[in-house]
Amino acid sequence: MNEITPQELTFIADYVKRVTGIYLDQSKKYLIESRFKPLMRELGINSFGEFNTKLSRDPALQKKVIDAITTRETYFFRDNSPFELLRNKIFPDMIAKKQRAAGAARPALRIWSAACSTGQEVYSIAIILKEIIPNIERWDISILGTDISDAAIQKASYAKYSRLEVERGLSPQALSRWFIPEADVYKVRDEIRYMASFQKGNLLEPFSHLGKFDLIMARNVAIYFTHQDKIKLFERIAGQLNPEGALIVGASESLTLYTQKFTIRQYLNAVYYEVKK
């Protein structure tokens, strides 16, 4: 199989940018080859020229390309600090305010995990809520996970993970409490699974129909976006956040470069954002 030429790389990069927002220049040659060569071998395609020709007119291949390029490493409670932030600061504050505001009514909590991949972030959030809200059955809680990859959404919805996947980030106690072993996989218990829903979503497209959220997780979703696309994305995300809601992005990301609509908050070693009042 030949190496990709600069012209072939440009064709693929333009397609990926147009569909997903991910910007790949010539320096990302290794990334493109490593993601797409296994797919080419699977389909019996011998050159990137043939691959590009097929990509232009094959919807099934187009879906596979999106799955291949957007698949990101994820595991339960990844980069633990945001989850400790949720457990010890953001959720306790939200819960107290929601209970006061609801009075005798049923308090509601709406959460969005943007670019949720295969669901581990969503279920990690649900586990925290189950552990810190003693009367959670009296709450109206919804956790939405969206991702551009059909394969990722399908796996997240199945809520079944291999031993390797559950051993990354989960203690034996958490695994025993919140998962059921089934043959060679572990299934998320229904009490956690029912708190979550998943649907396909492209962050380049309008998402105002999703409504407002108390918490938005958008960690590393825009690291390969252009500067202008990052501005557009975070400006639109600001419109989806409830007053006193929280936005969490990646540890290496700073929203001050892209928008002035947020106020930075810090708790211990973690940073989150609120919409400016």
N, C-alpha and C positions, 0 to 999 in steps of 0.2 A: 504494500500500500504506500503510495507516494506521500511525501510531506505536502502540507497545504501551501499553495502559493499565496503571495500577498493579495492578488486579485480575488482568489477564492475566499480568503479570510475576510476581505472587505465585504463580499457578497453575504456571507453568513452573518457577519457582525451587523450589517445594515438590517438584515431580517430580524435578528434578535433584538436590536435596539427599537425597531418599529413596533414589535409585538409585546415586548416585556419591559422596555425602558432601560434594560441593562446595556451599558456602553462598553464595548470591547474594542480596543485599538490593537495595533500590530504587536504590542508587547504582550498581549494575551494569547499568543499563538499556542503556547503549551496548554493553556486551559481549554481552548477550543478543541485541540487535537485529543486531549485526554478525555473530554466529555463525549466527543462524537465518534471517535474511532471504534469503541466497543459497539456503538449503535450501527455503524457501517458494517462491521463484521457480522453482526446479528442479521442484517438485511441482505448480506451478500453484495454490498456496494464496494467497488474496488478503488475508487478515486473520489476526491472532493469535488471534482468537476461533475461527475455523475451524481454525487450526493446533492449538489446545488441544483442541478437540473430537475431531479426528482422532488426536491424541497419546494420548487416553484409551483408544483401542481398536485401535490399529494397531501391532503388534509391529515391523514393518519400520521405521516412522517412529521408534519408540522407540530402535531401534539407531542410526539416523541422528542422533538428538538426542545420544546418548551420544558418538558419534564427533565431532560438531561441537563439543561443549562441552569435551571432554577433550583435543582435539588441542592440543599445545603445541609451541612452537618447539624444535627440537633439531637438533644437527649433530655431526659427529665431533669428539671431544675438546673438547666445549663447556666453557667456563670452565676453561681448561687446568690451573689449580692442583690440582684433585682428581686429575687424571691424573698430574701430576708427583709428587704425594703417593704414588700407587700405585706408580709406576715407581721412585722413589728411597727410599721408606721402607717402606710397608706390605707390598708384595709381596716385596722382598728379605728382610725379617724373617720373613714367613710361609714362604717357600721354605726358608730355613735351618732353621727349627724343624720343618717337615714332613719334610724329608729326614732330620734327626736322629731323629725319632720313628719314621719308617717303617723305618729300617734297610735290610734287603735287599728289603723289600716295595715296592710301587708307591705313592708318595705321592699323596694326593688333595687336591683343592682345589675347594670348592663356592662359587659366587658367585650372588647374586640381584640383578638389577636390577628394582626395583619401579617400576611405572609407566614401562616402558621405551620407550613411544611407538613409533616406527618402527624402533628397533633400533640406532641409531647409537652409543648408549652401550655396549651389549653388545659390538658389534664393535670399538669403541675399546679396551675392556678386553682382548679376545682378542688384538688386535694387540700390546698391551704385553707380554702373557705370551709370545707367540711371539718377541718381540724380546729378552726378558731371560732366558728359560729355554733353554739350548742343547740339552738332551736332553729336550725337552718330550714326545716320543713315549713316554717312560718314566713319564709322569704320567697320573693319572686326573683330568682337569679337566672340570668342567661349569659352564656359565654359563647361568642361567635368566633369561629376560626375561618379565615378566608385564605386562599392561595390560588395562584394562576395555574398550578399543575393539577391536572385531573388525577394523576396517579397518587399524588400526595394527599389530596382530599379523600380519595377512596380509602387509602390506608388509615387516615385519621378517623374516618367514619366507622371502619371496622373495629377500631380500638383494640387491635391485637398486635402484640409485639414479641419479638424473639427474646430468648434469654439474654443475649448480648445487649439488646436495646434496653431491657429493664434493669440490667445490672449497672448501666451507666447512669448515675445520678440518683438512684433509689436505694435507700437502706433496706436491709432484709426485713425490718419491721414494716416499713411502708409498702414493700412488695407484698408481704403477707396480708396486710390489712386491706389494700385497695385493688388487688389483682387476683384473678382466679386462674390457676394453671389449667391449660387445655392442651393435651398432647405435647407438642413441642413449642407452644406459644403461651403467652400470658395475656388474659383478657381483662380489660378495665372493668371493674364492677359496675353494675347498672346504676347504682346510686351516684357514681361519678359520671358515667357516660351520659346519663339523662340531663345533666347540667349543661351539656355542650351541643352545639350544632355546627355544621360545616357546610360551606358552599364555595363554589369557584368564584374568584374575584381578581380582577386586574387593577392594580393601583394606578395605572395610567388612565383608567376610565372613571366616569363619575361614580361616587359611592355615597352620595348624600341620602339615597333611598334607604340606606342601612339604619338611619336614625342617629340619635345621640347616645353617647356612652359615658360611663363614669370612669372607666379605665381603658386606655388604648395601649396595647403593646405593639411597638413598631421597631423592634430591635434589628438593626442592620438590614432593614428592608431596602434601603436606598444607597447602599455603599457603592454600587456600580452604576448609579444614575448620574447623569450630567448635573452640573451645578444648577442649571435652569430647571430641570425636572425635579430636583430636590426642593427648590423653592416652591414650585407649584404643588408638590405633594404635601409638604408640611403646612402650607397655607390652607389647603383643603382639609387636612386633618384637624386643624384648629377649629374648623366649623362643625366638627363632629363631636367635640368634647363638651360635656356638661360643665356649667360653672362649678368650680372646686373639684372637677375631675382631674385625673392624672394621666400624663403621657410618659411612657418609658421608651427610650431609644437605646441604641448600642452604647457600650461604655466608651468607645472611641469617637462617638458622634457628638457634635455640638450644634444645636439648632440656631444659635446666634449668628451663624454664617448664612442662614437661609431665610429667616423670618424674625420679625420683632413682635409676633403675636403671643409669645409665651413668656412666662416668668420662671426662672430657674429656682428650684427648691433643692436643698441638700439635707440628707439625713445620714449621719455617720459617713461612710465612704461612698454612698450611692447618690445619684442625681436623678431627679425627675422634673417634669414640667407641668405648669398649670397655665390655662389661658388667662391673659391679662384681663383684668376687670375694667 
